[in-house]
């Protein structure tokens, strides 16, 4: 009999009132017996056929397609979707202009069968402009950016709508507030990785613990995470997901691929003055506020109901450690084009930020591993020339669903009998990890591959010796004439680079090569300070919980998970601060902190203090010997984890590559509704 102790599971879409933030207070020292030890925890377990981590477009499309196949073929299959946000859509951020190709395949009659759909504003016309200091100059519009037949939407609202269909029409079980914290592995080597090496398979997901203090002591409300044991695990966490990162590393999925490269997208939604509202207009910008060495651009999408989505994407391979993506975005609104757009009775409604994949075709890893697969932005299917990825994410989920169904329930009993030539063969295959290789093969034959192949050289052309202007020139020729029909494929890394280390972090210059950037003063309500914007995200985390932003290299973090999983003396609190450490590990923790502060302050001017779009990281003056203990040069690192909006920039960009983003308690984080 399974024990289900989490009351949240009573109804998967129940919303919870955010916990009010409290002032931080010191807690009395608790007994060592209260310290959290995973080896002593008895977890509730549940067995499912397919467990999907992430209720975004890819995960929900996979879930719906699995249940469609169940109806078509008659073999029942249980599908569970785990979502770390407090509700579906709460952590979803995108521009977004959606190309409905995959949606038309998944739900052919979506317009008539679901008249409450959110795709109510078709894109009417598109243009591109180049921004100088004071001018807006029209530019040729690449054909790949044509938006005929596309829709301007809030992707947050789109995923909530899709989740409603998945639950109500198809019976998918969706559990918001359940954060996938670690992969569940087989005890023994029962499979081989994509390269033929014997390895342990993925057998599901363990969700995060609830009710731990910041120092890893158990509160009275403590509840251990649940283990969802599954035949197939699909990772649909979005760009740079924490479990996806672990799977890619463990199974060397990027062995034959280029490293992924990312951009940071910052977005606001405004209700503009009626005189400035042009429903269906799609605008993309280049030029100001970015300098000629920094890849990026802006957008303005006129949504339905008088709303306008505007934002800025900056390639995270930028060089200047003093650059602040948030200040660049606020500066962009000082341009005359945006001053006019946001004039009159215009009002800002929301703010958000999230990293996005920019690596393209070259950076797509092996998509399958023993017992599961990567789908959507966990793998990286954004077409950066179109500035769209939802259509590819959804299609990848559908293809993975078809492979998963065949692996789990696709054969009838008669077919299984015919294929099993003897009882011994049947016994030999029993318990073997599901092989999702057919998904990888079929995706590379699908229109996703064609979509990305044509534009494969555009983004990396900006990283050649020709620089930004060379990239603009090459991209223009390729998009208008060549259309990818060339015998070469540009790379964005050199041979021998470590493909497990962030490509973007390695491109950061020392602060000695740059001067601090003088940004213009804020001009409320047009532009505001960072904390005013963060308040619009609705982000919230329980104050007294373990810090989910660990100062530790991901490989070391994974090693400690393996040790504790095996029941040995590992450090489940690695990277969470010296106060959280058992005495045996405190010295190592302090050393890691000192090394982080030394490198990032001395060589990179405290980059995360400039780069984080939520004000999470500060390098502050140390007091009373703190600098010697856990800092360097009179500075120490302060992590305001309660501000985190789950953008993942820190994990990608920190030059020392020693910030590992892990999931906080389920339901924490931003509460997006319009993004």
N, C-alpha and C positions, 0 to 999 in steps of 0.2 A: 504494500500500500504506500503510495507516494504521499509525502507531507507537503502541502502547499501553505506556507505561512504568510506569504505577502498578501495583504488585504487589497493591494492595488489591482490584483488580477481579477477581482469580482466583475469589473466591466472595463474592457481594454481602452475605452475612449474617455474615461472619466477624467475631468480636469481637476487639478488640485490648486487651492489657493496658495500663492507663493508664501514661503516662510518669511516673516519680516526680518530685516537685517538687524543684528544686535551688535553692540559695542563689544570689542574683543576684551575678554577678561582672563586672568590667569586662573587655571584650575588647580585644585589641590593635587599633589602628587598621588597617583593611584598605585595600587599594588601591582607588582609584576604579573600576578595571576590574571589581571584584567587585560593584559596586552594581547592583541589579536594574533593568534597562531593558526594559519590556514590548515595545518595538519590535524588540529583538534576539532575542526568544524564538520558537522554533519549537514550536508546540503540537501535541500529538496531537489528531486530530479524529475524531469519530464521527458518522455520520448516522443519525437516528432519525425516525420519523414524528411521535411526540408525546413531548415531554420535560416531565415534571411535577416541579416543585421543591417538595419537602416531602412526607414520608410520614405525614401525619396522616389523619384521617377523610375529608376532602375529596379529597386527592390519591389515596389508595388506592381510594376509591369510583370516582373517574374512571378509574383504571387498570383496575379490574375490569370496569367497564361497557364500556370500549373493547374489551377482549378478548372480552366476551360478544357484542358486535356483530360482531366478527371471526368468531366461530363461527356466528352467525345468518346472516350475509350472505356469508361465504366469502372476503372480500378480506382478505388478511393485513396486519397492521399491527404495527409495532414500537413498544413502549411502554417508556420508561425513567423510573424515579422516582429522583431524587437526594435524599438525606437527609443533613443536616449532622451529625446525632447519630451516635455510635459504633454504635448499632443503632436499629432502628425502635422508637419509644416512649421513647427516652432523653431527649427534650426535650418530651414531652407532659405537660401539666398541665391538670387540670380537676377539678370537684367530685367525682364527676360522677353525675348522674341522667340516663340516656339514654332518650329517647322513640324507640322502635324503628321508627317509621313508615318512614323511608328504608331502614333495614336490611331490613325486610320486603319492600320493593320490589326491592332489589338482590339479596338472597339469600333468596327466599321460603321455602326449606326449611332455613334456617340451624340451627334447633333440632335437627332430626333428621340432617341431612347432616353437621353439624359438632358432634358431642356434646361436644367439648372446649372449647366456647365459654365465655367468661368472664362471660356474663350469667346468673350463678347466684343472684343475690339480687334478687327482685322487691321493688319498693317496696310496703310493706303499709299504711302510713298516714302522713299528713302533718299538720303543724301549724305555726303561727307564734306566736312569743312576743316580747313587748317587754321588754327588760332595763332595769330601773332600777339604781340603785347596788347594791341587795341583793335585788330581787324579780324574778321571771319571770312576767309577766302574759300570759295567753292573748289572742290577737288573732284577728279574723276572717280566714279563709284565703281569698284570692282564688281564684276558680274556675280561672283560668289556671295556678295552681300545683298543681292536682290531679295526682297521680302514679299514678293507676290505670293499670296496664298498662306502667309504666316499670320500669327496672332501675337499681340502684345498682352502679356499677362503678368500677374504675380505668381511666381512659381510656388510660393508658400500656399496660396489658395488653390492652385492646380493640384498639388499633392494631397491636400485635404479632400478635395473632390474625388480624386482617384482612390483614396483610402476608403471613402464612403462606399464606392462601387465594390471595392474588394471585399469589404466586410458584409455589406447588406445584400449584395447580389450573388457573391461567390462563396461566402462563408470563410474567408481568410481570417485567422486570428491575429489581431494586431495589438501589441502591448506597449503603449507609450510609457515612458518613465522607467524602462528597463534598458540599462546601458550595458552593452556587451563589453566586458572587462578583459577577458582572456579566452584564448582558444582552448578547447578541451581536446587533448591528444590521447591516442591509444597508448596503453602501457608498454607495449612492445613494438618493435619494428615490424609492421604488417603490410608495408607497401613500398613503392619506390617513388622518388620524386621525378619530375619531368626529364631528368638527365640520367635516370637509371640507378640512382644511389638508394640503397635501402634506408627507409626512414619510418617514423611514426606518422600515422594519418590523423587528420582532423576529424573528431567525432562529435563536434558540437561547440557550444559556447557557454561560458560561465558569466553571469551578470554580476554587477558590482555589489559589494557589501553596502548595507545601509545601517547607520547608527554607530559609526566609529568617530572618535574624537580626532582632533588634529594630530594628536600624539599616538594614534592607533590603539587607544583604549576603547573597550566596548561600553557603550552607553546602555541604559536600561532598555532603550528602544532598539537595540541591535538586532538585525536580521541578516543572516548570511545570504550571499548571492545564490541564485538558482542555477542548476546545471541543466541546460537544454541539450539532450543527447539527440543527434540527428544523423540520418544517413547521408545527407548532403547539406553543406553549409555554404551559403552564398553571401559574400561580403559586399555590401552596397552602402558603404559608409560615406561616400563622397571623397573628394580630393584629400589625399594624405591621411586616410583613416588609420586609427591606432592599431586595429587588428590586421588590416591590410598590410601595413608596414611590417608587422611581425611575420606574416605569411610570406611576403616577398623576400624577406631576409632569410627566414628559416629554409625555404625551398629554393632559394637562389633563382627566383622567377625572372630577375632582370639580367641574368647571365649573358644573354645574347641581345639585349636591348640597350638603348641609350638610357642614361639616367633621366628621370622625369625632371622637368623644369616647370616653375609655377609663376603665376602672377597673383597679386593681391587686388581684389576688387572691393572698392568702397562704394556704398550706395545710399542714396536718400530718396524718399518718396515725398513729393510736395503736392498739395492741392493748389493749382496755380490760378491766377486771376483769369476770368473768362476771356479777356482780350488776348491772352497769351496762349490759350489752349487750342491745339490743332490735332484733334483726335486721329490716331493712326499714323502720325508722323514718326519716322525713325531717323535719328541723326547720330552720326559717329564723328568724333573729332580727333585730330592729331595736333601736335605742337604744344603750345603753352597749356599748362604750367611746366611741363617737363623739359629738361634740357636735351641737347642733341645726343647725349650719351646714354639716355635712359629710354628703354622701350616701354611704350604704353599708349593709352588714348582714352578718350571719354565717350560717353553716350548720353542721349536724351531720347526717351521713349514716351510718347503721349498715349497713356493708357485710357481705359474707359472711365467715365464718371468724373471727368475733370482732373484726374491725377496724372502726374508726370514722374517717371522714374529717371533719375540721373545719377551718373557715377563716373568713376575713374578706375582704370586697371593699370597697374604698374608692374612690369616684369621684375620678379624678385632676384634677377641676376644683376640688379643695379649695383654700382660700384661705391658710391659715396655713403659711408656709414652714418653721416649726419642727416641723410634724407629721411623725412617723416612722411609716409604715405597719407596720413590724416591731414597734415598741414598742406600738402600738395593739393589734395582734394578741396579743402576749404579755399585755397588760393584760386583754384580754377573758377570758383563761383564769383570771383571779383572781376572776371573778364566781362567786358560790355555785353557780350552775347548772353551770358547767364544773368547779369544784373537785370537786363530787360525781361528775360523769361520769368524771373522770380520776383518781379516788381509788383506794385499794387497790393492786392489783397492776398497774395500768395502766402501759404502757411506750410511749414515743414511738419510732416507726420511721423516719419520713421528714419532710422539710420541702421546700417548693417555693414558687415565686412566678412569676407571669406576668401581663402586661397582657391585658385582654379588651376587646372592642368593646362600647360602650354606646350608640352613636349611633342604632341602629335604622334604620327605613325611610328617614328623611330623609337619612341619611348614606351610603346606598348609592350608589357612584359608577357611571359607565358601566363595564360589566363587561368590555368587549372593547376590544382595541387591535390594530393591524395585526400579525398573526402570533400572537396569543395572547389570554389572558383571565385574569381574577382569579376564583378560586373559594374557597369556605370563608371563614375569618376574614380572609383577605387582602382580601376585599371587605367583610365585616362583616355576618353574618346572625344574630347572637345575638338571641334573644328575651329581653330583659332582664326582662320580667314573669314569664316562666316560669323564668328563670335557666337557660336551655338554648340550645345552638346546634349541637350535634352533628348532630341530625336535618336541620337546614337546610344545614349544611356538606356532609353526604353527598349530599343531593339536588342541591345546586348542582354538585358534581363529576359526578354522573350526567348532568345536563342539558348540562354543558360537553362531556362525553365524546360525547354524541350529536351535538352540533354539530360537534365536531372530526372524528368519524368520517365524517360526511357530506362535510365539506370535503376530507378527505384520501383516503378510499377508499370513499365511499358509493356512487358511481355505478359501474355495470358498464361494461364496454367498449362494449357496444351503446348504452347510454344516453348515454355520452360522445360516441359517433359521431353520434347523432341530434341532440344539442344543439349540436354544432359544425357549423355550416352551411357552413363553408369552412375550408380549411387556414390561411388568413390569420387567421381568428378564433381558431383553436386556438393558433397561434403567439403571438397577442396576449395570451392568458391565461396562457401558460407563464411561470413564474417570478414571477407576481403573488402578493403576500402573502395568506395565508389570511384570510378575513373571518369572524370569530366573532360577527357581529351577531345571528344567529339564536339563539344562546345567551342573550344579553341579553334578547331579545324573549320567548323561551319561559320564562325564569325569572320575568319580570314577569307571566306568565299562570299560573304554577304555584301550588301551595299554600304555597310559601315566602312569596310576596307576601301572601297572605291571612293567614298566620300573623303576619307583622310589621305588617300594616296595622291590625289590630284593636288592637294595643297601642302604636301609634306615638306617642301623646301622653303615655304614662305617665312615661317618664324625663325628657323636657323639662319636664314640669309642675313638677318640683322646682327648676327654674331660673327660674321666673316671679317676679313681684314678691311673690307670696304666700309664697315661701320653702319650706323643708322641710315645715312643717306644712300649708301650702297644697297641696303636692305629695301629701302623704299623703291629704288630704281629696279632692282631685280624683281621684287614682288609685283610691280606694275606690269613688267614684261611677261612674267609668268602667268598672272591672272588673266591678262587680256589676250595673250597670244599662245604661249606654250602650254598652259593648262596642265602642267605636271608631266607632259609627254617628253621627258628628257631622260637620258641614260644614267644620270647621277642622282645621288641622294645626299644632301648635306647632313653632317653630324654636328651636334652641339657639345661634344666632348672629345678629348684627345685619347688616342689608344693608351690603355693602361690605367686610366682614371678609375678610381674605386666607384663602382656603380651603386654601392649602398650608402655612400656619403652624398649629402645634398649638393647638387651641381650649383645651385644658386648661391649657397653660402660661400663656396670656393671662389666666387667672382667678386667678393667684397674686398675693396682696397683697404689698406691701413689708413687710419684717420690722419696720419702724418702727411698723406698725399692730398688731403682736402682741407678746406676751411669750413667752419660751421655755416649753415645756411641761414640767412636772415629772412624769415617769413614775414609777410605783412600782418598787421594787427587784425584781430577778429572784428567783424562788423555785424553784431547781432541785429536782426535775426537772419541775415544773409549767411553769415558764417559765425560759428560759435566755438567755444572751448571744448576740449575733448569730453570732459565729464558730462557736460550738458547733452552731448550727442549720445554718449553711452546710456544715459538715463532713458533715452527713447527706445533702446533695445529691450527693455524690461528684464535684462539679465539678472539672475539671482542664483546664488549658491548658499547653502547652509554655511554659516561662518565657521563653526567648529566641526569640520570634517577634514580628512587628510588632504593635503595639497595635491591637486591632480597634475600640476606642472612640475615634473621631477627634474632635478639637476643631476642628470646621469645619462651617459650614452645609452642608446637604445639596446645595443648588444649586451651591455652589462645588466640592464633592466630585464631583458629576456632570460639571461642566465640565472638571475635570482628567482624569477618565476619558475624556471625548470627545477631549481634546487628545492624550493618550498613545495612544489607540486609532488616531488618525489618523497616528501616527508622528512627531508634532511634540514639541517639548521641553515636556512637561507635568510635573506633580509627582505621581507615583504615591503618595508618602508624605505627601501633604497631611493635616495634622491629627494626625500620628502622633508629634509631639514633635520638638524642635529637633535632637536627636542623630541622627534619621533623615533629616534634610533635606540635599539637595545645597546647596552654599554659596549658590547663586543664590536659594534660597527660604527660607533660615534666618531672615532679618529679618522676612519676612511671618509666619512661624510663631510667632516670639516675640511679635509684635504681637497675634496672635489669642489667644494664651494670656493675655497681660496683660489684654486686654479682657474675656475670659471671667471671670478671677478678680476683676477690679474690679467688674463688674456683679453677679456672683453672691454675692460676699462683702459688698459695700457695701449692696446693696439687698435681698438675699434670704437673708442669714445662712448662705450656703453650703448651699443647699437640698439638693443631691444628697448631701451628707454625712449628712443626716437621712433622706432619702427612699429611697435605694438599699437594697433588701432583701438585699444580699449584701456590703455594706461595700466596694464598689469605689472610691468617691470619697472623698478626704480633702482638706481645705484646711488645710495645715499651716504651721507657722512656717518661713519661708524663712531660709536661712543663707548666709553668705559671698557676699552680693550677688545671690543667686538671685532675691530679691524684685524687684529692679530689672530683672533680665534677663527673667524669664518669669512674674513674679507682680505683686502689687499690695498696698500697705499692709502689707508684711511677711509676706504669705501667698503660698503657691503651691499649685497643684493637683497632687495625686498620684493616679494611676489604677492601682489594683490589679487589672489586667484578668484576672489568673489566677483571681480570685474570681468572675468574672461567671457568672451562671446564666441569661443570655439572656432576661431578663424584658422588656426594652425600655423600662422606666420612664424611664430617663435621656433617651432620644431624645424621648419624649413630653412630659415634665414640665419639663425645664430651661428656666427663663424666657428665657434668652438664645438658645434654639433653635440652639445651635451644638455639640451632641453628635450625631454621626452614627454609628449602630451599623452596623458592617460585620461580615461573617462572619470568624471566626478560622479557623485550619487545621481542615479537616474532622475530625470525631471529638472535638473539644474541647467543653467545656461540661459540663452536669450529666449524671448517669447515673441518671435516674429509673426506678423499677420499679413502685412502688405508687401513683403519683400519677395 
